[in-house]
Amino acid sequence: MEEHKAHRAKQAGVKHDRKKEKHVKNKERNNPRAFTFQSAGKAEKTARRNADRGEKKLHVPLVDRTPLEAPPVVVAVVGPPGTGKSTLIKSLVKRYTKHNLTEIKGPITVVSGKKRRLTFIECANDMNSMIDVAKVADLVLLMIDASFGFEMETFEFLNVLQVHGFPKIMGVLTHLDKFRNNKTLKTTKKRLKHRFWTEIYQGAKLFYLSGVINGRYPNTEIQNLSRFISVMKFRPLIWRNTHPYLVADRVEDLTDPNLVHSDPKHDRTVTLYGYLRGTNLKSTMNVHIPGAGDQVIEDISILPDPCPLPDKERKRLDDKHKLIYGPMSDVGGVMYDKDAVYINVPGNFTKKKTEDVEEDEDEVPRGEGERLVMELQDVKDTLGSQMSGSALQLFRDAAPLTSADLGDRSDDELDEDLLDDITEVVDRNASGRVRRRALFAGEDDFDEEAIPSDDDDHPADLNTEDEASEDFDDEEEEQGSRKAVSRLDSRNLPKKGEKEEHNRNEEIPYADSDSDLDDEDGEELVNISGRDRKPTKQLNGNGAARAQLSDEGFDEVEDYDQAGTSDGSDELDGALKWKENMAQKARDMFYANRRVNLMQLIYKERNLSPEDIIVGKTSSEDKQAGEENDDDDDDFLTFKAKEKVDQGVEDVDSCRVKVSKADLGQWESEEILESIRNRFITGSYDNDTGEATPENNDEDEEGDFEDLETGEVVKASEAETKSPVEVEREALVKKKEALKNKFNAEYDHDDDEDEKMDFYEEKKDEIAKQLQINREEFEGDDEQTRAMVEGYRPGTYVRILIKSMPAEFVINFDPTRLVLLGGLLSAEEQFGFMQVRLKRHRWHRKILKTNDPLIFSIGWRRFQSIPIYSMFDGVRSRMLKYTPEHMHCTATFYGPVHTPNTAFCAVQTLSDTSSQFRISATGTIVDIDHSVEIVKKLKLVGTPSKIYKNTAFIKDMFNSALEVAKFEGANLRTVSGIRGQVKKALPKPEGHFRATFEDKILMSDIIFLRAWYPVKPRKYYNPVTSLLGADGWQGMRTTSQVRQALALHAPSNADSTYKPIVRPTRRFNHLKIPKSLQASLPFASKPKLIKPKANNKMSYLASRSVILEPEERKVHTLMQQLRTLGNEKKLKTREKNAERRQEYEKKKAKLEAVSKEKENERRKEYFRKEGKRARAEEVAKSGKRQKTTA
């Protein structure tokens, strides 16, 4: 049988590739040529659309002054009452911190991520709170009740947002669980979404929150909302980018209680705590608290961040790092102050008596602290009585000693016994060796308690840049103190009764080697009865030893020293020598380790002399020394601070060059000062080169230098003296080279398409470079220097002290109302008249009237003023009595000036009971002019009393010659249009004047004088102090509000009422034409004069009788008969038509009655069927619900 060769598929070739292409999936979809543009028009349209989309993304580049460690983002939850604001905040806080909030009062700060914190603020349903929240909010969560729809407060807040920067807005629809029909729910969502887009922008984010579960919204919905919040980016707003501000999360009253008790209305001293935002806040800047007025900052101090960001080293945010801080809501537990840290312990503690506790009451477990407090409360004896009754047994076989046994003994015997006690056996080991302790009774108490640590008293005095060096010094001090204790030997103990006198110079310790010197550097040895020992350092909360002492600590040391020194101090033995000059030793120890702050010495210590600055003396020491001298009556117990400081400096640096006051006298010579003047910035500089021009140029000694402008390195040999011509020529060559390099750089830059940047990118790059330069300028300075130069940076948690705060601020303080502190620029502290472009809001019911007070919200301020509306007609600003409809006008009012282009809003009332739309007007500041001129038209009317050719005497226009003199030269005009001018007043009668006209006027003419009367706005400024009142704030009311409250009618002015116009009949003279003129006139123009006839005489035509001819009489009779027959026929036809119409009306009424009856029957049948169908549907629905429930 023949075998065929097996088929082998092709592995390559044309056929293989062709078959392979057949099995490729989605070949048509992946074909790039198939989905390109088929026409040039569509390609051009798509390209234009892409270009438009790219242009829409562009915006004006603004400087983002947000620091690297940004302050928490302010998230404001706004909405009418009952929309779920509190529930949303509780749900978000639970999501971020797993903490359940019981009540929301004031700002609540939480950590939402590694680099972001959020501050939640609940906006109250108050116009003042809405305005304040709109000024500080970075993100607004606008709550909308879907079951009710948009409320008036929502649109009011949106209009307030528009004029104050318009931050990011996210809408949140709630109460969606009230909709039973899905179709109705879908329609409502769509309707509200499009209305929301109309107010914000197309595509604005709108969230939907369903019903509440266990007092919170569903976790999934809250998680989605939190994700959108976490990725939200914020564009810097112009007002916040130029002003510092602080949202207070804690307010404390530091006023002396005695002053408050004596005068409850006494001004208070208040501290505000919060994060700085916006720009840098300087200590010399005045601030404004909306609702409390302008205030002056007394002191600013930086505090530790109560809600810091998590550690940067961690890769994720654990639950234990999620912090929350809300002191007004009693959340957070820890509150930082300038000199203390307060820990809020939940619950309360009360001492309950045993007999008050019932037997069936459960015993509540108490901690160690509560147990100790209860034991202290149970103690009935004082400390002195307990000490007097206590006894001490020194030896096993000896009798116990009490304080009474030692009270009668002399001081010498007591000292001897104390020395004997030191040398006695305290402990004996197995080998019989005696161990003797080198510490006296009470020494440890002095070392560890009498000298307070600098960290405890003044934590704010430590600079951040010295932390590393302090930690290093602390380690050395700990090692040195251990060495000092170990070097104590019993052989150094003095003999009994031996006394030694040591000078200050003999107490200076000298190390035996370099290592000992390193260990003992910065420490002072305290002499204890002839022995040298280093004092034990007090430990702070972190366990690190601190050798620095605060200035306030010396008072405690001296008090301790004086209390322990009796009148017989001269009889002290060597055993108590260590107690002498204890305050001086502690002070020396403090100055030995203290760093000298040159910035403070040069710029703050104005009352110190040069020699005091050399030795490191401060004004606080002089002040303290003066207080000590005043308080101390014994001169021999005081000491001079100057000598002590000098000696302390010499102890630290014994090789320091001593500068005397006599050596400093040489710098008083003008010649020596002139020799070094060019070393400073006040020296003379060459205009061409920008370098100093001293008499002896030391440039050759300095060596080579580099020109920073051109980058050229100039050798020392080139810096020789040149002639002015050569210098000018070289400068010209450099300018040409710089211009050529700039020209080449621009054109070379255009050739490189990859690195080409447009105008937008260039501006952004310039802003970024300038920001980097600003940050690097102060990067190496400490916090204190930066605060003095550039102010306190945003993102810092500060404590601001304000004095002279009104007492009502503390009395009526409500944590639910936002307390905002905004910084004021120097120009914003001035007052003047502002011209603004204003437009009445289209939803405000009434038009605005001139001289009616309005409440303006401009910048940080809310104040009431009286505006005057006007319109510029190209020549003058004419006053308007009312604002125009649907167009802008100019308003002028008095208040604190702000920069032009600052937007504002105005309201007439802040009442919450008003059902009308409360935003009255919005506008923008146009100009600031203190000499504003607004005029209104003044029309004076007069009549001529005597007329000459072109001159006339006018009356009834003025009342006196003085008024006429003021209007001399004014233009006049008659009704007929004849122009004239006021000349001089007539002596008699009073008020009459002479006027000239361009033509002769008539006695019936009315003379008008049109003038412009200047109107001055009132200087009225009334700040809104809503935070100082419990029931809100009531400002000046409008005239209509006053009349409505008093039930008064508008007064009617008699001159303003409309009267019937009675015009007398004008009688003109007959026209007389001379006969000579009549003769020359044509016949048509000649007057046809007919003589009048007598009254009783009739004319011929009237008196002539008319007699008809017989033929005419027949015709007349026939016509009369025919007319009579026609009238009779018309009358009969009219009567028949009336009868026919009556019959038709009766027939029509019958038909209408029948049709109406049929219509009623049809309607009854229809409603009967509809009722049956509705009842059937209700039964069906009730059946479905029962099945679902079952």
PyMOL commands that set and color helices and strands:
alter all, ss='L'
color gray80, all
select helices_A, chain A and resi 14-22+40-57+85-97+127-136+152-163+176-178+182-199+219-230+257-262+319-321+327-329+368-378+383-389+403-407+411-423+443-450+454-457+459-461+464-486+490-492+505-507+514-520+551-563+569-571+574-579+582-593+598-603+610-614+619-631+635-637+641-652+661-668+670-675+677-679+699-702+716-718+724-751+759-777+783-789+807-811+826-829+961-966+1026-1028+1039-1046+1054-1056+1075-1080+1083-1085+1100-1103+1110-1189
alter helices_A, ss='H'
color red, helices_A
select strands_A, chain A and resi 73-78+108-111+117-122+139-145+168-174+206-208+245-253+268-277+286-289+293-302+324-325+334-336+341-343+391-392+401-402+427-428+434-435+526-528+531-533+538-539+545-546+705-706+713-714+797-805+820-823+831-840+854-858+861-865+868-872+877-880+889-896+903-907+919-928+934-947+951-955+971-974+979-985+993-997+1007-1015+1022-1023
alter strands_A, ss='S'
color yellow, strands_A
deselect
rebuild
show_as cartoon
